[in-house]
Amino acid sequence: MDRKQFLSRSIRTAAGVILAPALLNEDVFGASRTASEGFAPPAPLTFAQLPLPYAYEALEPSIDKLTMEIHYTKHHAAYLKNANDAIKDEGVAATSEEEFLKNISKFSAKARNNAGGAWNHNFFWQVMAPGKGGVPTGKVLDALNGSFGSFEKFKEVFADAAMKRFGSGWAWLVSDNSTLAIGSSPNQDNPLMDVSELKGAPLLALDVWEHAYYLNYQNKRAEYITNWWSVVNWDEVAKRLG
């Protein structure tokens, strides 16, 4: 081998040593490098329990302390755990709770029931507050009057939906393309789900599962509904109305 051939081969060998790590990094560590550039796969969806925005006894006498404590720490907590277990077991790839709920028909009954329960209760706690109730004002009152004729008529229609929900479920006020509608859903379904007959952005909800009222009201659902109006957080409804 003459000097010219030796130098040529040495240059090619050196180039290979330099390029090999770059190629290795591209092939083997491409995912890691991509992650550093902001293209990592999203973290799995996880439902979290929002802190209760008031003390357990704060909604008395409409909702008693023991019912609220059991409802929040036992029922809601169980929905959250089971929802997150289902998400893990079924490989849910949704990046938000809303995306997951809009495609809930693709998943199991466990995922549907518990994800609904997790979301619905987080919503429910927010649309109640101590010292609230009464007649809403401003855009909420205007919207209710425009859609139902009067606030009293709205209450009548909403209470009727809550009373006529057979068994367990929820009553809802929703906004669908700026139109307000009232309806109900069975079990832990909600208007964000693709399986729901009632669709729209939830503005107000009432839980009519027996565990929500039975300790204090027994089978008197109508009395529970009547007293619940005293703790409706119309300020939260106004925020969601936009």
C-alpha positions as CSV (number, residue, x, y, z in Angstrom):
1,M,0.0,0.0,0.0
2,D,1.5,3.3,-1.1
3,R,1.3,6.5,1.0
4,K,-1.6,7.9,-1.1
5,Q,-3.7,4.7,-0.5
6,F,-2.9,4.7,3.2
7,L,-4.0,8.3,3.6
8,S,-7.2,7.8,1.7
9,R,-8.1,4.7,3.8
10,S,-7.3,6.5,7.0
11,I,-9.5,9.4,6.1
12,R,-12.5,7.1,5.3
13,T,-12.0,5.2,8.6
14,A,-11.9,8.4,10.6
15,A,-15.0,9.7,8.9
16,G,-16.7,6.4,9.8
17,V,-15.8,6.9,13.5
18,I,-17.2,10.4,13.5
19,L,-20.4,9.5,11.6
20,A,-21.2,6.3,13.5
21,P,-22.2,8.1,16.7
22,A,-24.3,10.5,14.8
23,L,-26.1,7.7,13.0
24,L,-26.4,5.7,16.2
25,N,-28.0,8.7,17.8
26,E,-30.4,9.1,15.0
27,D,-31.5,5.4,14.9
28,V,-31.3,4.4,18.6
29,F,-31.7,7.6,20.5
30,G,-34.0,9.4,18.1
31,A,-36.9,9.1,20.4
32,S,-34.9,10.7,23.3
33,R,-33.7,13.5,21.1
34,T,-37.1,14.1,19.8
35,A,-38.4,14.3,23.3
36,S,-35.9,17.0,24.1
37,E,-37.2,18.9,21.1
38,G,-40.7,18.9,22.5
39,F,-42.2,16.0,20.5
40,A,-42.4,13.4,23.3
41,P,-45.6,11.3,23.4
42,P,-48.1,13.0,25.8
43,A,-48.3,11.8,29.4
44,P,-51.3,9.4,30.0
45,L,-54.5,11.2,31.0
46,T,-55.2,11.2,34.7
47,F,-58.3,12.4,36.5
48,A,-57.7,14.4,39.6
49,Q,-60.1,15.2,42.4
50,L,-60.6,19.0,42.7
51,P,-60.4,20.3,46.3
52,L,-63.8,20.8,47.8
53,P,-64.2,24.6,47.7
54,Y,-66.0,24.7,51.1
55,A,-66.2,22.8,54.3
56,Y,-68.3,19.6,54.5
57,E,-71.0,21.4,56.6
58,A,-71.0,24.6,54.5
59,L,-74.1,23.7,52.5
60,E,-76.3,22.8,55.5
61,P,-79.2,22.6,55.8
62,S,-79.6,21.9,52.1
63,I,-77.0,19.2,52.1
64,D,-75.9,17.8,55.4
65,K,-72.3,17.4,56.5
66,L,-72.2,13.6,56.7
67,T,-73.7,13.2,53.2
68,M,-71.2,15.7,51.8
69,E,-68.2,14.0,53.5
70,I,-69.2,10.5,52.4
71,H,-70.1,11.7,48.9
72,Y,-66.7,13.5,48.4
73,T,-64.3,11.1,50.2
74,K,-65.9,7.8,49.3
75,H,-68.0,7.9,46.2
76,H,-66.1,10.6,44.2
77,A,-62.7,9.2,45.3
78,A,-63.8,5.7,44.1
79,Y,-64.8,7.0,40.7
80,L,-61.4,8.7,40.3
81,K,-59.4,5.6,41.2
82,N,-61.5,3.3,39.0
83,A,-61.4,5.8,36.1
84,N,-57.6,6.0,36.2
85,D,-57.3,2.3,36.5
86,A,-59.4,1.9,33.4
87,I,-57.4,4.5,31.5
88,K,-54.2,2.6,32.3
89,D,-55.7,-0.9,31.5
90,E,-57.3,0.2,28.2
91,G,-54.4,2.3,27.0
92,V,-56.4,5.5,26.6
93,A,-54.4,7.9,24.6
94,A,-56.6,11.0,25.0
95,T,-54.9,14.2,26.1
96,S,-57.8,15.8,27.9
97,E,-60.8,14.7,29.9
98,E,-63.1,16.3,27.3
99,E,-61.5,14.4,24.4
100,F,-61.8,11.1,26.4
101,L,-65.5,11.7,27.1
102,K,-66.3,12.6,23.5
103,N,-65.0,9.2,22.5
104,I,-66.3,7.2,25.5
105,S,-68.2,4.8,23.3
106,K,-64.9,3.2,22.3
107,F,-64.1,2.1,25.8
108,S,-65.5,-0.2,28.5
109,A,-68.5,0.3,30.7
110,K,-66.0,0.7,33.6
111,A,-64.3,3.5,31.8
112,R,-67.6,5.2,30.9
113,N,-69.2,4.9,34.3
114,N,-66.1,6.0,36.4
115,A,-64.8,8.7,34.1
116,G,-68.3,10.2,34.1
117,G,-68.5,9.9,37.8
118,A,-65.1,11.6,38.2
119,W,-65.9,14.5,35.9
120,N,-69.5,15.0,37.0
121,H,-68.6,15.3,40.7
122,N,-65.8,17.8,40.1
123,F,-68.3,19.8,38.1
124,F,-71.0,19.4,40.8
125,W,-68.9,20.8,43.7
126,Q,-68.1,23.9,41.7
127,V,-71.7,24.9,40.9
128,M,-72.7,24.9,44.5
129,A,-71.6,27.3,47.3
130,P,-72.7,28.5,50.7
131,G,-74.7,31.7,50.8
132,K,-75.7,31.6,47.2
133,G,-78.9,30.6,45.5
134,G,-81.7,33.1,44.9
135,V,-82.4,34.6,41.5
136,P,-79.4,35.0,39.2
137,T,-78.7,38.4,37.6
138,G,-77.2,39.8,34.4
139,K,-76.5,37.5,31.5
140,V,-77.6,34.3,33.3
141,L,-81.0,35.7,34.0
142,D,-81.3,37.1,30.5
143,A,-80.3,33.8,29.0
144,L,-82.8,31.8,31.2
145,N,-85.6,34.3,30.5
146,G,-84.9,34.2,26.8
147,S,-84.8,30.4,26.6
148,F,-87.6,29.4,29.1
149,G,-89.8,32.5,29.4
150,S,-89.0,33.2,33.0
151,F,-86.7,32.1,35.8
152,E,-89.5,30.3,37.6
153,K,-90.3,28.4,34.4
154,F,-86.7,27.4,34.1
155,K,-86.7,26.0,37.7
156,E,-89.9,24.1,36.9
157,V,-88.5,22.5,33.8
158,F,-85.2,21.7,35.5
159,A,-86.8,20.2,38.6
160,D,-89.1,18.1,36.3
161,A,-86.1,16.7,34.5
162,A,-84.5,15.8,37.9
163,M,-87.7,14.2,39.2
164,K,-88.4,12.2,36.1
165,R,-84.9,10.7,35.8
166,F,-85.7,7.1,36.7
167,G,-83.3,5.5,39.1
168,S,-79.9,7.1,39.3
169,G,-78.6,10.0,37.2
170,W,-78.2,13.7,36.7
171,A,-80.2,16.7,35.6
172,W,-78.4,19.3,33.4
173,L,-78.6,22.7,32.0
174,V,-76.4,23.0,28.9
175,S,-75.5,25.5,26.2
176,D,-75.5,24.1,22.7
177,N,-74.5,26.6,20.0
178,S,-75.6,29.4,22.3
179,T,-79.0,27.7,22.8
180,L,-79.9,26.6,26.4
181,A,-81.4,23.2,26.9
182,I,-82.4,21.1,29.9
183,G,-82.3,17.3,30.1
184,S,-81.1,14.4,32.2
185,S,-78.7,11.5,31.8
186,P,-78.6,8.0,33.3
187,N,-76.0,6.8,35.8
188,Q,-72.8,8.8,35.4
189,D,-73.3,9.9,31.7
190,N,-73.0,13.6,30.9
191,P,-73.7,15.8,27.9
192,L,-70.0,15.8,26.8
193,M,-70.2,12.1,26.0
194,D,-70.8,10.8,22.4
195,V,-73.4,8.4,23.8
196,S,-75.5,11.1,25.4
197,E,-78.8,12.1,24.0
198,L,-78.5,15.5,25.5
199,K,-75.4,17.3,24.2
200,G,-73.8,20.6,25.0
201,A,-71.5,22.5,27.3
202,P,-72.7,21.9,30.9
203,L,-73.7,25.0,32.8
204,L,-75.4,23.5,35.8
205,A,-76.0,20.0,37.2
206,L,-77.8,18.2,39.9
207,D,-76.9,14.8,41.2
208,V,-80.0,12.7,41.8
209,W,-78.3,9.5,42.8
210,E,-79.8,8.4,46.1
211,H,-76.4,8.6,47.8
212,A,-76.5,12.4,47.1
213,Y,-79.5,12.9,49.4
214,Y,-80.8,9.7,51.1
215,L,-79.2,10.2,54.6
216,N,-81.1,13.4,55.1
217,Y,-84.1,13.2,52.7
218,Q,-84.6,9.4,52.4
219,N,-86.9,9.0,49.4
220,K,-88.0,12.6,49.2
221,R,-86.2,13.6,46.1
222,A,-88.6,16.5,45.5
223,E,-87.7,18.1,48.8
224,Y,-83.9,17.6,48.1
225,I,-84.4,19.4,44.7
226,T,-86.3,22.3,46.3
227,N,-83.7,22.9,49.0
228,W,-80.8,22.5,46.5
229,W,-81.8,25.8,44.8
230,S,-80.5,27.6,47.9
231,V,-76.9,26.6,47.3
232,V,-76.7,27.0,43.5
233,N,-73.6,29.0,42.6
234,W,-74.9,31.3,39.8
235,D,-71.5,33.1,39.6
236,E,-70.0,29.8,38.5
237,V,-72.8,29.3,36.0
238,A,-72.1,32.8,34.6
239,K,-68.4,31.9,34.1
240,R,-69.3,28.8,32.1
241,L,-71.9,30.7,30.1
242,G,-69.1,32.9,28.9
